[in-house]
Amino acid sequence: MDIDKLAMITLLIIYILFTVITLFTYLIVIGGNENKTENERSLEDEEQMKFLKDLKNKRKKVGSRWKK
């Protein structure tokens, strides 16, 4: 019976710990996006578009398992 209580307390502590870590990670991601300038955002968008175009070209050359 005591092992069950100890296990429940341990799981509760682990759950609380992961919840706090998740919250701080979320706040870091949100804060990083809010502090970007328009120039940084447009540069990031261009890099993403270039990556997607390159990926599409690679799939055409090699062939893809999932044809669209």
PQR file of N, CA, C, O and H, with PARSE charges and radii, in Angstrom:
ATOM      1  N   MET A   1       0.822  -1.200   0.000 -0.4000 1.5000
ATOM      2  CA  MET A   1       0.000   0.000   0.000 -0.0000 2.0000
ATOM      3  C   MET A   1       0.866   1.265   0.000  0.5500 1.7000
ATOM      4  O   MET A   1       0.534   2.246  -0.664 -0.5500 1.4000
ATOM      5  N   ASP A   2       1.966   1.239   0.738 -0.4000 1.5000
ATOM      6  CA  ASP A   2       2.842   2.407   0.794 -0.0000 2.0000
ATOM      7  C   ASP A   2       3.540   2.643  -0.539  0.5500 1.7000
ATOM      8  O   ASP A   2       3.813   3.786  -0.905 -0.5500 1.4000
ATOM      9  H   ASP A   2       2.236   0.442   1.278  0.4000 1.0000
ATOM     10  N   ILE A   3       3.830   1.564  -1.265 -0.4000 1.5000
ATOM     11  CA  ILE A   3       4.483   1.702  -2.570 -0.0000 2.0000
ATOM     12  C   ILE A   3       3.548   2.404  -3.545  0.5500 1.7000
ATOM     13  O   ILE A   3       4.005   3.198  -4.367 -0.5500 1.4000
ATOM     14  H   ILE A   3       3.608   0.635  -0.967  0.4000 1.0000
ATOM     15  N   ASP A   4       2.251   2.129  -3.470 -0.4000 1.5000
ATOM     16  CA  ASP A   4       1.290   2.787  -4.346 -0.0000 2.0000
ATOM     17  C   ASP A   4       1.260   4.289  -4.092  0.5500 1.7000
ATOM     18  O   ASP A   4       1.221   5.081  -5.034 -0.5500 1.4000
ATOM     19  H   ASP A   4       1.880   1.484  -2.802  0.4000 1.0000
ATOM     20  N   LYS A   5       1.277   4.680  -2.827 -0.4000 1.5000
ATOM     21  CA  LYS A   5       1.276   6.108  -2.500 -0.0000 2.0000
ATOM     22  C   LYS A   5       2.570   6.765  -2.957  0.5500 1.7000
ATOM     23  O   LYS A   5       2.546   7.880  -3.479 -0.5500 1.4000
ATOM     24  H   LYS A   5       1.308   4.037  -2.062  0.4000 1.0000
ATOM     25  N   LEU A   6       3.681   6.100  -2.769 -0.4000 1.5000
ATOM     26  CA  LEU A   6       4.969   6.636  -3.200 -0.0000 2.0000
ATOM     27  C   LEU A   6       5.016   6.789  -4.719  0.5500 1.7000
ATOM     28  O   LEU A   6       5.531   7.781  -5.235 -0.5500 1.4000
ATOM     29  H   LEU A   6       3.700   5.195  -2.344  0.4000 1.0000
ATOM     30  N   ALA A   7       4.475   5.801  -5.427 -0.4000 1.5000
ATOM     31  CA  ALA A   7       4.435   5.868  -6.887 -0.0000 2.0000
ATOM     32  C   ALA A   7       3.548   7.024  -7.360  0.5500 1.7000
ATOM     33  O   ALA A   7       3.903   7.729  -8.305 -0.5500 1.4000
ATOM     34  H   ALA A   7       4.056   4.996  -5.008  0.4000 1.0000
ATOM     35  N   MET A   8       2.420   7.217  -6.721 -0.4000 1.5000
ATOM     36  CA  MET A   8       1.518   8.309  -7.101 -0.0000 2.0000
ATOM     37  C   MET A   8       2.173   9.665  -6.841  0.5500 1.7000
ATOM     38  O   MET A   8       2.057  10.573  -7.664 -0.5500 1.4000
ATOM     39  H   MET A   8       2.132   6.645  -5.954  0.4000 1.0000
ATOM     40  N   ILE A   9       2.847   9.810  -5.725 -0.4000 1.5000
ATOM     41  CA  ILE A   9       3.522  11.067  -5.414 -0.0000 2.0000
ATOM     42  C   ILE A   9       4.641  11.325  -6.419  0.5500 1.7000
ATOM     43  O   ILE A   9       4.813  12.456  -6.872 -0.5500 1.4000
ATOM     44  H   ILE A   9       2.941   9.072  -5.056  0.4000 1.0000
ATOM     45  N   THR A  10       5.396  10.299  -6.769 -0.4000 1.5000
ATOM     46  CA  THR A  10       6.468  10.442  -7.743 -0.0000 2.0000
ATOM     47  C   THR A  10       5.919  10.847  -9.102  0.5500 1.7000
ATOM     48  O   THR A  10       6.462  11.741  -9.752 -0.5500 1.4000
ATOM     49  H   THR A  10       5.257   9.380  -6.401  0.4000 1.0000
ATOM     50  N   LEU A  11       4.860  10.203  -9.530 -0.4000 1.5000
ATOM     51  CA  LEU A  11       4.250  10.560 -10.822 -0.0000 2.0000
ATOM     52  C   LEU A  11       3.705  11.976 -10.805  0.5500 1.7000
ATOM     53  O   LEU A  11       3.799  12.684 -11.807 -0.5500 1.4000
ATOM     54  H   LEU A  11       4.419   9.477  -9.002  0.4000 1.0000
ATOM     55  N   LEU A  12       3.140  12.397  -9.694 -0.4000 1.5000
ATOM     56  CA  LEU A  12       2.617  13.756  -9.585 -0.0000 2.0000
ATOM     57  C   LEU A  12       3.748  14.772  -9.680  0.5500 1.7000
ATOM     58  O   LEU A  12       3.606  15.793 -10.353 -0.5500 1.4000
ATOM     59  H   LEU A  12       3.063  11.821  -8.880  0.4000 1.0000
ATOM     60  N   ILE A  13       4.864  14.506  -9.016 -0.4000 1.5000
ATOM     61  CA  ILE A  13       6.015  15.408  -9.087 -0.0000 2.0000
ATOM     62  C   ILE A  13       6.551  15.475 -10.509  0.5500 1.7000
ATOM     63  O   ILE A  13       6.865  16.560 -10.999 -0.5500 1.4000
ATOM     64  H   ILE A  13       4.979  13.677  -8.469  0.4000 1.0000
ATOM     65  N   ILE A  14       6.659  14.336 -11.175 -0.4000 1.5000
ATOM     66  CA  ILE A  14       7.132  14.312 -12.564 -0.0000 2.0000
ATOM     67  C   ILE A  14       6.175  15.078 -13.467  0.5500 1.7000
ATOM     68  O   ILE A  14       6.616  15.824 -14.341 -0.5500 1.4000
ATOM     69  H   ILE A  14       6.404  13.455 -10.777  0.4000 1.0000
ATOM     70  N   TYR A  15       4.880  14.904 -13.268 -0.4000 1.5000
ATOM     71  CA  TYR A  15       3.877  15.612 -14.072 -0.0000 2.0000
ATOM     72  C   TYR A  15       3.997  17.118 -13.880  0.5500 1.7000
ATOM     73  O   TYR A  15       3.960  17.868 -14.856 -0.5500 1.4000
ATOM     74  H   TYR A  15       4.522  14.297 -12.558  0.4000 1.0000
ATOM     75  N   ILE A  16       4.139  17.570 -12.642 -0.4000 1.5000
ATOM     76  CA  ILE A  16       4.271  19.000 -12.367 -0.0000 2.0000
ATOM     77  C   ILE A  16       5.557  19.541 -12.986  0.5500 1.7000
ATOM     78  O   ILE A  16       5.561  20.631 -13.559 -0.5500 1.4000
ATOM     79  H   ILE A  16       4.169  16.961 -11.849  0.4000 1.0000
ATOM     80  N   LEU A  17       6.633  18.794 -12.876 -0.4000 1.5000
ATOM     81  CA  LEU A  17       7.910  19.210 -13.443 -0.0000 2.0000
ATOM     82  C   LEU A  17       7.813  19.378 -14.962  0.5500 1.7000
ATOM     83  O   LEU A  17       8.265  20.389 -15.500 -0.5500 1.4000
ATOM     84  H   LEU A  17       6.631  17.909 -12.411  0.4000 1.0000
ATOM     85  N   PHE A  18       7.228  18.401 -15.654 -0.4000 1.5000
ATOM     86  CA  PHE A  18       7.082  18.504 -17.106 -0.0000 2.0000
ATOM     87  C   PHE A  18       6.147  19.639 -17.509  0.5500 1.7000
ATOM     88  O   PHE A  18       6.348  20.270 -18.546 -0.5500 1.4000
ATOM     89  H   PHE A  18       6.860  17.580 -15.217  0.4000 1.0000
ATOM     90  N   THR A  19       5.128  19.901 -16.695 -0.4000 1.5000
ATOM     91  CA  THR A  19       4.216  21.005 -16.986 -0.0000 2.0000
ATOM     92  C   THR A  19       4.951  22.340 -16.894  0.5500 1.7000
ATOM     93  O   THR A  19       4.762  23.212 -17.742 -0.5500 1.4000
ATOM     94  H   THR A  19       4.965  19.388 -15.852  0.4000 1.0000
ATOM     95  N   VAL A  20       5.778  22.501 -15.879 -0.4000 1.5000
ATOM     96  CA  VAL A  20       6.542  23.740 -15.726 -0.0000 2.0000
ATOM     97  C   VAL A  20       7.540  23.898 -16.876  0.5500 1.7000
ATOM     98  O   VAL A  20       7.682  24.993 -17.420 -0.5500 1.4000
ATOM     99  H   VAL A  20       5.931  21.793 -15.190  0.4000 1.0000
ATOM    100  N   ILE A  21       8.225  22.831 -17.247 -0.4000 1.5000
ATOM    101  CA  ILE A  21       9.172  22.887 -18.365 -0.0000 2.0000
ATOM    102  C   ILE A  21       8.452  23.259 -19.656  0.5500 1.7000
ATOM    103  O   ILE A  21       8.953  24.071 -20.434 -0.5500 1.4000
ATOM    104  H   ILE A  21       8.109  21.941 -16.804  0.4000 1.0000
ATOM    105  N   THR A  22       7.282  22.669 -19.888 -0.4000 1.5000
ATOM    106  CA  THR A  22       6.502  22.974 -21.087 -0.0000 2.0000
ATOM    107  C   THR A  22       6.082  24.437 -21.111  0.5500 1.7000
ATOM    108  O   THR A  22       6.146  25.086 -22.155 -0.5500 1.4000
ATOM    109  H   THR A  22       6.875  22.009 -19.256  0.4000 1.0000
ATOM    110  N   LEU A  23       5.656  24.954 -19.977 -0.4000 1.5000
ATOM    111  CA  LEU A  23       5.234  26.350 -19.899 -0.0000 2.0000
ATOM    112  C   LEU A  23       6.393  27.289 -20.225  0.5500 1.7000
ATOM    113  O   LEU A  23       6.222  28.232 -20.998 -0.5500 1.4000
ATOM    114  H   LEU A  23       5.603  24.427 -19.128  0.4000 1.0000
ATOM    115  N   PHE A  24       7.559  27.045 -19.652 -0.4000 1.5000
ATOM    116  CA  PHE A  24       8.701  27.909 -19.927 -0.0000 2.0000
ATOM    117  C   PHE A  24       9.147  27.800 -21.385  0.5500 1.7000
ATOM    118  O   PHE A  24       9.532  28.805 -21.982 -0.5500 1.4000
ATOM    119  H   PHE A  24       7.698  26.279 -19.024  0.4000 1.0000
ATOM    120  N   THR A  25       9.104  26.622 -21.957 -0.4000 1.5000
ATOM    121  CA  THR A  25       9.467  26.458 -23.362 -0.0000 2.0000
ATOM    122  C   THR A  25       8.505  27.245 -24.254  0.5500 1.7000
ATOM    123  O   THR A  25       8.932  27.908 -25.199 -0.5500 1.4000
ATOM    124  H   THR A  25       8.791  25.806 -21.471  0.4000 1.0000
ATOM    125  N   TYR A  26       7.222  27.170 -23.954 -0.4000 1.5000
ATOM    126  CA  TYR A  26       6.211  27.914 -24.704 -0.0000 2.0000
ATOM    127  C   TYR A  26       6.474  29.416 -24.614  0.5500 1.7000
ATOM    128  O   TYR A  26       6.399  30.122 -25.620 -0.5500 1.4000
ATOM    129  H   TYR A  26       6.876  26.631 -23.187  0.4000 1.0000
ATOM    130  N   LEU A  27       6.778  29.901 -23.422 -0.4000 1.5000
ATOM    131  CA  LEU A  27       7.032  31.331 -23.253 -0.0000 2.0000
ATOM    132  C   LEU A  27       8.283  31.776 -24.003  0.5500 1.7000
ATOM    133  O   LEU A  27       8.322  32.889 -24.525 -0.5500 1.4000
ATOM    134  H   LEU A  27       6.838  29.328 -22.604  0.4000 1.0000
ATOM    135  N   ILE A  28       9.295  30.931 -24.063 -0.4000 1.5000
ATOM    136  CA  ILE A  28      10.502  31.262 -24.807 -0.0000 2.0000
ATOM    137  C   ILE A  28      10.199  31.371 -26.302  0.5500 1.7000
ATOM    138  O   ILE A  28      10.672  32.294 -26.964 -0.5500 1.4000
ATOM    139  H   ILE A  28       9.263  30.026 -23.638  0.4000 1.0000
ATOM    140  N   VAL A  29       9.413  30.436 -26.833 -0.4000 1.5000
ATOM    141  CA  VAL A  29       9.071  30.459 -28.264 -0.0000 2.0000
ATOM    142  C   VAL A  29       8.243  31.694 -28.594  0.5500 1.7000
ATOM    143  O   VAL A  29       8.509  32.373 -29.585 -0.5500 1.4000
ATOM    144  H   VAL A  29       9.029  29.686 -26.295  0.4000 1.0000
ATOM    145  N   ILE A  30       7.251  31.987 -27.777 -0.4000 1.5000
ATOM    146  CA  ILE A  30       6.402  33.161 -28.016 -0.0000 2.0000
ATOM    147  C   ILE A  30       7.222  34.445 -27.916  0.5500 1.7000
ATOM    148  O   ILE A  30       7.086  35.336 -28.755 -0.5500 1.4000
ATOM    149  H   ILE A  30       7.035  31.435 -26.972  0.4000 1.0000
ATOM    150  N   GLY A  31       8.066  34.542 -26.901 -0.4000 1.5000
ATOM    151  CA  GLY A  31       8.894  35.742 -26.734 -0.0000 2.0000
ATOM    152  C   GLY A  31       9.868  35.933 -27.877  0.5500 1.7000
ATOM    153  O   GLY A  31      10.127  37.065 -28.286 -0.5500 1.4000
ATOM    154  H   GLY A  31       8.177  33.819 -26.220  0.4000 1.0000
ATOM    155  N   GLY A  32      10.410  34.847 -28.399 -0.4000 1.5000
ATOM    156  CA  GLY A  32      11.339  34.949 -29.522 -0.0000 2.0000
ATOM    157  C   GLY A  32      10.664  35.441 -30.777  0.5500 1.7000
ATOM    158  O   GLY A  32      11.283  36.147 -31.573 -0.5500 1.4000
ATOM    159  H   GLY A  32      10.199  33.928 -28.067  0.4000 1.0000
ATOM    160  N   ASN A  33       9.401  35.084 -30.976 -0.4000 1.5000
ATOM    161  CA  ASN A  33       8.685  35.528 -32.168 -0.0000 2.0000
ATOM    162  C   ASN A  33       8.219  36.970 -32.064  0.5500 1.7000
ATOM    163  O   ASN A  33       8.124  37.660 -33.079 -0.5500 1.4000
ATOM    164  H   ASN A  33       8.898  34.510 -30.329  0.4000 1.0000
ATOM    165  N   GLU A  34       7.930  37.438 -30.861 -0.4000 1.5000
ATOM    166  CA  GLU A  34       7.418  38.799 -30.708 -0.0000 2.0000
ATOM    167  C   GLU A  34       8.506  39.851 -30.898  0.5500 1.7000
ATOM    168  O   GLU A  34       8.207  40.983 -31.278 -0.5500 1.4000
ATOM    169  H   GLU A  34       8.007  36.878 -30.036  0.4000 1.0000
ATOM    170  N   ASN A  35       9.745  39.501 -30.643 -0.4000 1.5000
ATOM    171  CA  ASN A  35      10.813  40.484 -30.700 -0.0000 2.0000
ATOM    172  C   ASN A  35      11.476  40.592 -32.072  0.5500 1.7000
ATOM    173  O   ASN A  35      12.485  41.284 -32.211 -0.5500 1.4000
ATOM    174  H   ASN A  35       9.988  38.582 -30.333  0.4000 1.0000
ATOM    175  N   LYS A  36      10.939  39.934 -33.070 -0.4000 1.5000
ATOM    176  CA  LYS A  36      11.530  39.989 -34.411 -0.0000 2.0000
ATOM    177  C   LYS A  36      11.078  41.253 -35.137  0.5500 1.7000
ATOM    178  O   LYS A  36       9.949  41.718 -34.982 -0.5500 1.4000
ATOM    179  H   LYS A  36      10.120  39.373 -32.958  0.4000 1.0000
ATOM    180  N   THR A  37      11.995  41.787 -35.931 -0.4000 1.5000
ATOM    181  CA  THR A  37      11.634  42.926 -36.770 -0.0000 2.0000
ATOM    182  C   THR A  37      11.000  42.406 -38.058  0.5500 1.7000
ATOM    183  O   THR A  37      11.044  41.212 -38.351 -0.5500 1.4000
ATOM    184  H   THR A  37      12.912  41.408 -36.057  0.4000 1.0000
ATOM    185  N   GLU A  38      10.417  43.318 -38.812 -0.4000 1.5000
ATOM    186  CA  GLU A  38       9.802  42.930 -40.084 -0.0000 2.0000
ATOM    187  C   GLU A  38      10.842  42.381 -41.048  0.5500 1.7000
ATOM    188  O   GLU A  38      10.558  41.462 -41.816 -0.5500 1.4000
ATOM    189  H   GLU A  38      10.381  44.288 -38.574  0.4000 1.0000
ATOM    190  N   ASN A  39      12.037  42.939 -41.009 -0.4000 1.5000
ATOM    191  CA  ASN A  39      13.111  42.474 -41.879 -0.0000 2.0000
ATOM    192  C   ASN A  39      13.467  41.023 -41.553  0.5500 1.7000
ATOM    193  O   ASN A  39      13.644  40.207 -42.457 -0.5500 1.4000
ATOM    194  H   ASN A  39      12.267  43.686 -40.385  0.4000 1.0000
ATOM    195  N   GLU A  40      13.572  40.705 -40.269 -0.4000 1.5000
ATOM    196  CA  GLU A  40      13.882  39.331 -39.860 -0.0000 2.0000
ATOM    197  C   GLU A  40      12.778  38.365 -40.270  0.5500 1.7000
ATOM    198  O   GLU A  40      13.049  37.247 -40.710 -0.5500 1.4000
ATOM    199  H   GLU A  40      13.429  41.368 -39.534  0.4000 1.0000
ATOM    200  N   ARG A  41      11.541  38.804 -40.122 -0.4000 1.5000
ATOM    201  CA  ARG A  41      10.413  37.937 -40.519 -0.0000 2.0000
ATOM    202  C   ARG A  41      10.416  37.671 -42.013  0.5500 1.7000
ATOM    203  O   ARG A  41      10.204  36.538 -42.444 -0.5500 1.4000
ATOM    204  H   ARG A  41      11.322  39.712 -39.765  0.4000 1.0000
ATOM    205  N   SER A  42      10.656  38.712 -42.812 -0.4000 1.5000
ATOM    206  CA  SER A  42      10.658  38.511 -44.271 -0.0000 2.0000
ATOM    207  C   SER A  42      11.834  37.635 -44.689  0.5500 1.7000
ATOM    208  O   SER A  42      11.692  36.803 -45.586 -0.5500 1.4000
ATOM    209  H   SER A  42      10.829  39.633 -42.462  0.4000 1.0000
ATOM    210  N   LEU A  43      12.996  37.808 -44.052 -0.4000 1.5000
ATOM    211  CA  LEU A  43      14.149  36.965 -44.348 -0.0000 2.0000
ATOM    212  C   LEU A  43      13.853  35.506 -44.011  0.5500 1.7000
ATOM    213  O   LEU A  43      14.206  34.600 -44.766 -0.5500 1.4000
ATOM    214  H   LEU A  43      13.111  38.484 -43.323  0.4000 1.0000
ATOM    215  N   GLU A  44      13.206  35.292 -42.878 -0.4000 1.5000
ATOM    216  CA  GLU A  44      12.843  33.926 -42.480 -0.0000 2.0000
ATOM    217  C   GLU A  44      11.848  33.311 -43.463  0.5500 1.7000
ATOM    218  O   GLU A  44      11.957  32.135 -43.807 -0.5500 1.4000
ATOM    219  H   GLU A  44      12.920  36.028 -42.265  0.4000 1.0000
ATOM    220  N   ASP A  45      10.884  34.104 -43.911 -0.4000 1.5000
ATOM    221  CA  ASP A  45       9.916  33.613 -44.895 -0.0000 2.0000
ATOM    222  C   ASP A  45      10.603  33.230 -46.205  0.5500 1.7000
ATOM    223  O   ASP A  45      10.273  32.207 -46.806 -0.5500 1.4000
ATOM    224  H   ASP A  45      10.795  35.060 -43.632  0.4000 1.0000
ATOM    225  N   GLU A  46      11.554  34.045 -46.645 -0.4000 1.5000
ATOM    226  CA  GLU A  46      12.281  33.742 -47.880 -0.0000 2.0000
ATOM    227  C   GLU A  46      13.081  32.453 -47.748  0.5500 1.7000
ATOM    228  O   GLU A  46      13.127  31.646 -48.676 -0.5500 1.4000
ATOM    229  H   GLU A  46      11.822  34.876 -46.158  0.4000 1.0000
ATOM    230  N   GLU A  47      13.710  32.263 -46.593 -0.4000 1.5000
ATOM    231  CA  GLU A  47      14.483  31.033 -46.361 -0.0000 2.0000
ATOM    232  C   GLU A  47      13.574  29.805 -46.375  0.5500 1.7000
ATOM    233  O   GLU A  47      13.940  28.762 -46.916 -0.5500 1.4000
ATOM    234  H   GLU A  47      13.673  32.919 -45.839  0.4000 1.0000
ATOM    235  N   GLN A  48      12.391  29.934 -45.777 -0.4000 1.5000
ATOM    236  CA  GLN A  48      11.450  28.815 -45.775 -0.0000 2.0000
ATOM    237  C   GLN A  48      10.962  28.501 -47.187  0.5500 1.7000
ATOM    238  O   GLN A  48      10.842  27.332 -47.552 -0.5500 1.4000
ATOM    239  H   GLN A  48      12.094  30.781 -45.337  0.4000 1.0000
ATOM    240  N   MET A  49      10.680  29.533 -47.984 -0.4000 1.5000
ATOM    241  CA  MET A  49      10.234  29.308 -49.359 -0.0000 2.0000
ATOM    242  C   MET A  49      11.332  28.643 -50.182  0.5500 1.7000
ATOM    243  O   MET A  49      11.056  27.751 -50.985 -0.5500 1.4000
ATOM    244  H   MET A  49      10.777  30.483 -47.688  0.4000 1.0000
ATOM    245  N   LYS A  50      12.584  29.079 -49.984 -0.4000 1.5000
ATOM    246  CA  LYS A  50      13.708  28.475 -50.703 -0.0000 2.0000
ATOM    247  C   LYS A  50      13.858  27.009 -50.320  0.5500 1.7000
ATOM    248  O   LYS A  50      14.086  26.161 -51.182 -0.5500 1.4000
ATOM    249  H   LYS A  50      12.808  29.804 -49.332  0.4000 1.0000
ATOM    250  N   PHE A  51      13.731  26.708 -49.036 -0.4000 1.5000
ATOM    251  CA  PHE A  51      13.832  25.324 -48.584 -0.0000 2.0000
ATOM    252  C   PHE A  51      12.743  24.463 -49.209  0.5500 1.7000
ATOM    253  O   PHE A  51      13.017  23.352 -49.664 -0.5500 1.4000
ATOM    254  H   PHE A  51      13.545  27.396 -48.335  0.4000 1.0000
ATOM    255  N   LEU A  52      11.513  24.962 -49.236 -0.4000 1.5000
ATOM    256  CA  LEU A  52      10.409  24.189 -49.802 -0.0000 2.0000
ATOM    257  C   LEU A  52      10.583  23.975 -51.306  0.5500 1.7000
ATOM    258  O   LEU A  52      10.259  22.903 -51.818 -0.5500 1.4000
ATOM    259  H   LEU A  52      11.291  25.864 -48.866  0.4000 1.0000
ATOM    260  N   LYS A  53      11.092  24.989 -52.022 -0.4000 1.5000
ATOM    261  CA  LYS A  53      11.345  24.825 -53.452 -0.0000 2.0000
ATOM    262  C   LYS A  53      12.427  23.780 -53.695  0.5500 1.7000
ATOM    263  O   LYS A  53      12.295  22.938 -54.584 -0.5500 1.4000
ATOM    264  H   LYS A  53      11.355  25.860 -51.606  0.4000 1.0000
ATOM    265  N   ASP A  54      13.505  23.833 -52.900 -0.4000 1.5000
ATOM    266  CA  ASP A  54      14.582  22.845 -53.039 -0.0000 2.0000
ATOM    267  C   ASP A  54      14.072  21.443 -52.740  0.5500 1.7000
ATOM    268  O   ASP A  54      14.434  20.487 -53.426 -0.5500 1.4000
ATOM    269  H   ASP A  54      13.613  24.517 -52.178  0.4000 1.0000
ATOM    270  N   LEU A  55      13.244  21.321 -51.735 -0.4000 1.5000
ATOM    271  CA  LEU A  55      12.681  20.020 -51.378 -0.0000 2.0000
ATOM    272  C   LEU A  55      11.800  19.482 -52.499  0.5500 1.7000
ATOM    273  O   LEU A  55      11.832  18.289 -52.803 -0.5500 1.4000
ATOM    274  H   LEU A  55      12.950  22.097 -51.178  0.4000 1.0000
ATOM    275  N   LYS A  56      11.024  20.354 -53.104 -0.4000 1.5000
ATOM    276  CA  LYS A  56      10.161  19.945 -54.214 -0.0000 2.0000
ATOM    277  C   LYS A  56      11.002  19.481 -55.403  0.5500 1.7000
ATOM    278  O   LYS A  56      10.673  18.486 -56.049 -0.5500 1.4000
ATOM    279  H   LYS A  56      10.998  21.323 -52.857  0.4000 1.0000
ATOM    280  N   ASN A  57      12.079  20.198 -55.687 -0.4000 1.5000
ATOM    281  CA  ASN A  57      12.959  19.810 -56.792 -0.0000 2.0000
ATOM    282  C   ASN A  57      13.646  18.473 -56.513  0.5500 1.7000
ATOM    283  O   ASN A  57      13.793  17.658 -57.424 -0.5500 1.4000
ATOM    284  H   ASN A  57      12.346  21.006 -55.162  0.4000 1.0000
ATOM    285  N   LYS A  58      14.064  18.237 -55.287 -0.4000 1.5000
ATOM    286  CA  LYS A  58      14.688  16.960 -54.942 -0.0000 2.0000
ATOM    287  C   LYS A  58      13.704  15.813 -55.110  0.5500 1.7000
ATOM    288  O   LYS A  58      14.069  14.736 -55.583 -0.5500 1.4000
ATOM    289  H   LYS A  58      13.945  18.899 -54.547  0.4000 1.0000
ATOM    290  N   ARG A  59      12.463  16.045 -54.726 -0.4000 1.5000
ATOM    291  CA  ARG A  59      11.453  14.988 -54.868 -0.0000 2.0000
ATOM    292  C   ARG A  59      11.181  14.680 -56.331  0.5500 1.7000
ATOM    293  O   ARG A  59      10.934  13.530 -56.692 -0.5500 1.4000
ATOM    294  H   ARG A  59      12.167  16.920 -54.342  0.4000 1.0000
ATOM    295  N   LYS A  60      11.226  15.708 -57.177 -0.4000 1.5000
ATOM    296  CA  LYS A  60      11.012  15.469 -58.603 -0.0000 2.0000
ATOM    297  C   LYS A  60      12.148  14.649 -59.191  0.5500 1.7000
ATOM    298  O   LYS A  60      11.917  13.754 -60.004 -0.5500 1.4000
ATOM    299  H   LYS A  60      11.427  16.643 -56.884  0.4000 1.0000
ATOM    300  N   LYS A  61      13.399  14.955 -58.774 -0.4000 1.5000
ATOM    301  CA  LYS A  61      14.553  14.230 -59.295 -0.0000 2.0000
ATOM    302  C   LYS A  61      14.554  12.781 -58.840  0.5500 1.7000
ATOM    303  O   LYS A  61      14.704  11.867 -59.651 -0.5500 1.4000
ATOM    304  H   LYS A  61      13.587  15.681 -58.113  0.4000 1.0000
ATOM    305  N   VAL A  62      14.389  12.577 -57.559 -0.4000 1.5000
ATOM    306  CA  VAL A  62      14.515  11.243 -56.976 -0.0000 2.0000
ATOM    307  C   VAL A  62      13.228  10.451 -57.133  0.5500 1.7000
ATOM    308  O   VAL A  62      13.255   9.233 -57.307 -0.5500 1.4000
ATOM    309  H   VAL A  62      14.267  13.319 -56.900  0.4000 1.0000
ATOM    310  N   GLY A  63      12.129  11.131 -57.073 -0.4000 1.5000
ATOM    311  CA  GLY A  63      10.839  10.453 -57.077 -0.0000 2.0000
ATOM    312  C   GLY A  63      10.378  10.298 -55.650  0.5500 1.7000
ATOM    313  O   GLY A  63      11.176  10.078 -54.739 -0.5500 1.4000
ATOM    314  H   GLY A  63      12.107  12.121 -56.931  0.4000 1.0000
ATOM    315  N   SER A  64       9.126  10.412 -55.475 -0.4000 1.5000
ATOM    316  CA  SER A  64       8.586  10.376 -54.112 -0.0000 2.0000
ATOM    317  C   SER A  64       7.649   9.204 -53.963  0.5500 1.7000
ATOM    318  O   SER A  64       7.003   8.770 -54.916 -0.5500 1.4000
ATOM    319  H   SER A  64       8.478  10.591 -56.215  0.4000 1.0000
ATOM    320  N   ARG A  65       7.589   8.704 -52.755 -0.4000 1.5000
ATOM    321  CA  ARG A  65       6.630   7.632 -52.463 -0.0000 2.0000
ATOM    322  C   ARG A  65       5.211   8.176 -52.452  0.5500 1.7000
ATOM    323  O   ARG A  65       4.257   7.473 -52.787 -0.5500 1.4000
ATOM    324  H   ARG A  65       8.114   9.056 -51.980  0.4000 1.0000
ATOM    325  N   TRP A  66       5.087   9.433 -52.062 -0.4000 1.5000
ATOM    326  CA  TRP A  66       3.759  10.028 -51.971 -0.0000 2.0000
ATOM    327  C   TRP A  66       3.605  11.039 -53.090  0.5500 1.7000
ATOM    328  O   TRP A  66       4.026  12.189 -52.966 -0.5500 1.4000
ATOM    329  H   TRP A  66       5.861  10.004 -51.790  0.4000 1.0000
ATOM    330  N   LYS A  67       3.008  10.606 -54.168 -0.4000 1.5000
ATOM    331  CA  LYS A  67       2.786  11.479 -55.330 -0.0000 2.0000
ATOM    332  C   LYS A  67       1.594  12.373 -55.056  0.5500 1.7000
ATOM    333  O   LYS A  67       0.594  11.957 -54.471 -0.5500 1.4000
ATOM    334  H   LYS A  67       2.666   9.672 -54.268  0.4000 1.0000
ATOM    335  N   LYS A  68       1.731  13.614 -55.497 -0.4000 1.5000
ATOM    336  CA  LYS A  68       0.607  14.556 -55.338 -0.0000 2.0000
ATOM    337  C   LYS A  68       0.037  14.885 -56.677  0.5500 1.7000
ATOM    338  O   LYS A  68      -0.916  15.660 -56.769 -0.5500 1.4000
ATOM    339  H   LYS A  68       2.543  13.952 -55.972  0.4000 1.0000
TER
END
